[in-house]
Amino acid sequence: MTAKRRYVVIHSHGYDKCPARSTDTLKQFNELISDTNARRHQVDIVDRYVDDDCTTAGKSEHYAYFLVEAPKQEDVLELFSPIGVKLRPVVAWQDVQKAMGL
């Protein structure tokens, strides 16, 4: 079995493209980021976050952040391909400390 790596996934969109502006679009977005759909792509979504502007219907750029685990970066990119994302591999800080002997 391939070890899973952690990634931070970052999605952004303008106010005019916000999925929350339409019930149907929001349902589609929720299905995309559901645990069931993620598992189809070999991805575990550890947690999901949005910036405060999303919750207050702010008119600036909205950001969503996902902490995920997957065997391959390509699996994560495939899952999120409908919305476009930036992807960053990450490691836990305690692992960095351990590797540095701290």
N, C-alpha and C positions, 0 to 999 in steps of 0.2 A: 504494500500500500504506500502511495506517495504521501510524504509529509505535507501538511498544509502550511502555507505561508499566509501572513497577514498583510492586508492592504487597506489603505484609506482611499476611498473613492469619493471624488468631488464632482458634483453636478451643479451647474449654474444656469439660470435663465432670467430673462427680464420679467418685469411685472406683467407685461402684455402676453407673455407665454406661460404664465404660471398655471400649473395643472389645477390649482384650487379655484380658479375662476369658473370652472365648469364641473358639474357633478360627474358627468360622463368621463371627462378627461382625468379627474381625480381618481375615479374608480380604476381606470386603466393604469394610472401611475401606481396605485396601491397594489394592483395585481402584479405589475412588473417587479416591485420590490418585496413581494410576499415571500415568506419562507418556502412555501410550496414551489413557487417558480424558481427561486434561487437553487433549491436542491436539484431541480432538473438540469442545472448547469454545473453541478458539483461545487456549489458555493454555499457557505454558511454566512448569513448576515448576523454579525454579533450584535450590532446596534445601529440605529438610524438617528440622525440629527438634522434639524434645519436651523438656519439662523433666525433671529428674532423678527427680522423683516417679513419672513414668510407668515408668521403667526399674527402679525399686525396689519397685513395687507399693505406693507410698505411699497413705495413706488420705485425703490432702487433695485439693483441686481439681487436676486434671491439665490441662496446656496443651500444645498443638501449634502450631508456628509454621511458616509456609510463605512463602518468598520467591518471588514469581511475576512473570511478565511477560505482559501481555495488551493488546490494542488498546483494550478497553473494560472499565470496572469491572463492567458487567453480565455480561460473560462469566465473570469470576471468581466473582461471586455465584451465577451459575447452576451452575457446577461444584461449588461447595461447599454448595449449597442443602440437600442431604440432612442435613448435620450442623450447620448454623448456625454462622456465623462473624462476626467483626468484621474490617473491612477498612480499611487505612490506605495511601493513596498515599505513596510515598517517592521520594526522589532520592538519588543517591550524594553523599557528603560532598564529594568532590573537585569535583563540579558546583556545589555551594554556594560553595565557596572560589573557584572560577573566576569565578562570577557576581559575587562580591564583590571581585574583583581581588586576592585574597590569594595 
